[in-house]
Each structure stands twice: as C-alpha cells, then as structure tokens.
Amino acid sequence: MNKSLPDHVVFSKMKECLYTPVVGDILDSLGFSHQFLPPAIRPLSPDMKLAGIACTVLECDVFGEQPKPFGLLTEALDQLRENEIYIATGAHRSALWGELLTAAARMRGASGAVLDGWHRDTPQVLEQNFPVFSQGCWAQDSSIRTSVLSFRCPIEIGQVTVLDGDIIFGDIDGVVVIPRDIFSEVLEKSMEKASGEKLVRKAIESGMSATEAFARFGIL
C-alpha cells in the first residue's frame, strides 16, 4: 500500500478490506501474540468497524462527590484529534461513555471509542453512527464514581499494553492493537493474507480438499 496516503484513506481501506482475524494472524506470525483486547469488549451493533490511532485514557474508581467531577474527562475529550480512537480503562463502577461524549468525540473528528467497561445512552449513541465498543450497557452515572486520571499514557487492558499512538482495529470479532512501529509491515502482510484467503475459499468451493488447499496456499 502507498505509505504516503493520508491516515483517513489508509484506515478506510482497512475497514473495507480487512477483518480482525487476519490481522491477528499476522501479528502472531511476527511474534506479537497478545494483541487482542478481552472478548467481552464488543461493538454496539454487529456492523460497526473502527480503525484509527489510539488516544489512551486512564481512569479510576472514586466514591462520592469529587472536587473536580469526572476528573480530566473534558480535557481528554477536547484534545482528541482526527482519526483518533478514545480508548479507556481503569474504572468499573459506572458507564464510561454516553451520548454527549459521543457527540464531543465525533465533532473533534475522532474515529471511535473503545471502553474497558460500560457505556450508556445506547439509542442516542447508535443514532450518531459513531463506532463504540464496550463490555455492555449500564446506565449508572460516572460523576460520583469515576475520575479520569490521565491521558496519552500507557494503559493495560487484559493481556495488552496499549501505547498512545498505537493502531486500533475492531470489528464484530473483537479489537486488536497494532504497535505503531510495525504498522506498515502488518498492514502490507494483512492485505496479502486477506487476498490469499479469498483464493483458498474459491479453491475449496471449486472442489479442492482442505488438506490440498493448505498444502498449496499455506493458509487456513
């Protein structure tokens, strides 16, 4: 792929041509075998896909009214950039995302949100056509339960360390984190494998056995 293409074109191509299983397979082949977020993190609707640059957010649980409600939440939202994905972890006593956060991120040109936790305002989020992935819906408010501690810092979700600037790719099969330093290589090899899988499927549907197909193409 032409590496001079602007980010939004590259990410659009990823959503059009790739799917998380093939990207995960390539990461495995390169020795990056712990790049999928926990399977409980799902898209709000099956057709949602996201691809963009991680803007990492670290939150924590709090217990009662705070001197600064929500912590640095509004600051984190206001500094989002085009093609970025808000990805947050660390708090589990309330929803981490909702209607107004979706509007704020969307108006900043962000590409989606990934929550290691819950969202709320599901109908109002869905109507904005903005990809959101979470562990599910829960209406409990965050103002007296959750505080954003920092953003653009390293975070951990499940088995994955996510750095600000990594590439996030998600679809119905999950969310995978691509380290920024190997993004070009992963992208090129993923495109090749996706094309190869189409050839294998065509061969099998034309009568070739799975054993023969794997021996010929090395893909299954």
Disulfide bonds with the S-S distance in Angstrom:
none
